[in-house]
Amino acid sequence: MTAFTSSSSSTIHTQAAQPSSSLEEKRRNSSSSLGEIKAEILTTSLHTDPTATLAVDPVVDAIHDNEKEYLEMKGLSINSNNAVTSGPSPISTTTTPRSKPGFWKQHLSIRPEFHGDPRVELSRFRKAVILCVISQAGSLGGFSSTIYFPSLVQITADLNASQTAINASVSLFILFMGISPLVSSTLSDTFQIRRVLYIGFTFIFALASLGGGYANSAGSLIVARVFQAVGSGGASILGAGTVADIYPPEEQGTSMGLMFLGQFLGPVLGPPLGGILAKTFGWQSTFYFMAIIAVIVIVELFFLLPETYRAPDRDLLKEMEEVKGYAVENGNEKDASTTRRAGGGFNPFQAVMLLKHPVVLLSSIELGITFALMFSIETLAPVLFTNSYGLAEDQVGLTYLGAGGGSILGAILGGKLSDIALMRAKAKNGGEIVLEDRLSLSMWIAGFLIVPFGSLLFGFGAEKHLSIAAPIVGFGIYNFGMAQVISAGAAYLVNAIPGQGSSATAAANFLRMVMACIFSLIAQIIVDHVGYGNYGIIQAAINIVCMALFYVVKLRGAGMRETATRKEEASRK
C-alpha cells in the first residue's frame, strides 16, 4: 500500500465521503492506467488540504514518468525530495528526464522493464498474441513426447536397440518433463522473470532435438530425449503464470483453456505427423522437424513476448473500496517477492513442498491422474491399432485425430464455462470473487461422467474388437472431459496461493508427470493380464475416486487456501 505522509509526518485522512467522479470513471474504465488512478488520488488529497505536501515512498511505489506527466496536467509538481506539491515544478539543473531503453537493449535485457499492470496496460490483441506464442512454446513438449511413437519399431531396428531401452526413452522423457519445471518455476518466482526462461529452455530443446536426429545408439537417443524434456518442460510450465500475469481472474479460465490447447494437441497430433514424416523421410526427420519448430518459437518469443512477471497485488483500489472512501495512512508493506528472495538460497525442489498443502495436493491428484491415464491410452494405441486392426505407421497416427478434436472442444468449452460460473457467482456475492466458484457444474459432469464413459468405450471397444470407430471415439470422449477438468482446475490452482502461481503449477505438473511415467510403463502389462475392457474399468474407477477428492476442494477450498497462504507467509519471515 502506498504510504502518503504530510510534511510533519502526520497521517492524512481524507474521509470526504466518496471518491471523486473522475476517479470513479477511471475505476470503471479498464483502459485507464494505474498511474493515472494513483495520481488522481494524490490530486484529490491535495485539493482537500492545499497546504499539505504528500510524499511517496520511492522504495514501496516509485512515481513513474506517466504519473509525473499526469500530475503536471493537474497543476501539481514533484520536488527534489520526490514529494508532490501544489504549484509549478522548481527549476533543477541536475535532474534529467529518464529515457526509455532502445529496442535492442530492451529485448536483450534479462529482465526487460514493464511499467504498470499488464492486465490493464496490454491491449486485447497484444494479450492474444502473447497467449498464442506461449501456447506454441507449451506445445513443444507434447509434440516431442509422441511424434516418434509411430516409428518406434523403425528406431528399434535401425539402432539395434532393445525394447527396454526404447521404453526408457519414453519414460525418462516424461519423468524429466516433471522435474525440469521445478527448476524453471523456482527461478521465475525467485528472480521475478519469465521471458528469458522461455527463450533459454526452448533453446535447450532446439539443441537436443538436433542431437536426437544424429543419434546413432540407444544411449545417445536417451540423452537427447532427456534434454528435450528439460527444455520443453521448463518452458511449458511458465504458461499458467503468464496467463495469471496478463488476465484478470474472471478471464483466466478461457485463457487457460486456450493456453493448454498446445499441450493437449501436441500428444495427439504428434503421432499422425510423426507417422507421415517417418514413412517419407525416416525417423530422424521427426527430430529435425521439432528443431525447426523450436527455432521459430524462439524468434517469436524474442520479438513478441514482453516480460510480464507481476508481483503479488498491492491493490490500492480494493483497499479504498473496503474503507468506502480515502483512508491513506503510513505503511511499511513489503513486496512478498522481495521477502522471498531474502529468505534463502535457490532451491529447485521448493515448489514440490507446496504439495504439503491439502488445497494443492488434492487438486494436483485429479489433474495428474486424468492426464496420466490419457497418456497411457496413447502408449497403448500403436500396438492396438497395428495388431488388432492391421494399420500401417501413418494410419496409426491418424487415429489420434479424434482425441485431438476432443481436446480442442473440451479446452475451449471448459475454460469458457468456468469463467461464466465465476462471473455469475461474483455478481451474486456482491462483487467478491471466490475462487472455488470456478469449479463449476460442467467440470464435475466431465470428471464424474464423461471421462469414465470414454475410458469404458475405449476399453470394451478394443476388447470386443468392435468397429475401429469405437476406441477412436472413446479416446476422443475421454479427452473432451479431461480438457474441461484440467483447464478449470489449472485456472483455480494458479491463484490458490498468492505469489506462487508458477510454483503451485509446477508442483502439480511434477505429480502429473510422475503418474504419467508410471502408467506409461505399466499400462501394457496390465492390459496383457486383464484385457482392455477391465483396464477401462480400472481407469473409470480411479478417475471417479480422484474427482471425489477434488470435490473436497470445492467444499473446503477457501479455508485450505487461507491456511496455506498463512503458512507460506510465516515460512518467509
Secondary structure by P-SEA (a helix, b strand, c coil): cbbbbccccbbbbcccccccaaaaaaaacccccaaaaaaaaaaaaaaacccbbbbcccccccccaaaaaaaaaaccccccccccccccccccccccccccccaaaaaacccccccccccccccaaaaaaaaaaaaaaaaaaaaaacccccaaaaaaaaacccaaaaaaaaaaaaaaaaaaaaaaaaaaaaccccaaaaaaaaaaaaaaaaaaaacccaaaaaaaaaaaaaaaaaaaaaaaaaaaacccccaaaaaaaaaaaaaaaaaaaaaaaaaaaaacccaaaaaaaaaaaaaaaaaaaacccccccccccccaaaaaaaaccccccccccccaaaaaaacccccccccccccccaaaaaaaaaaaaaaaaaaaaaaaaaaaaaccccccaaaaaacaaaaaaaaaaaaaaaaaaaaaaaaaaaaaacccccccccccaaaaaaaacaaaaaaaaaaaaaaacccaaaaaaaaaaaaaaaaaaaaaaaaaaaacccccaaaaaaaaaaaaaaaaaaaaacaaaaaacccaaaaaaaaaaaaaaaaaaaaaaaacaaaaaaaaaaaaaaaac
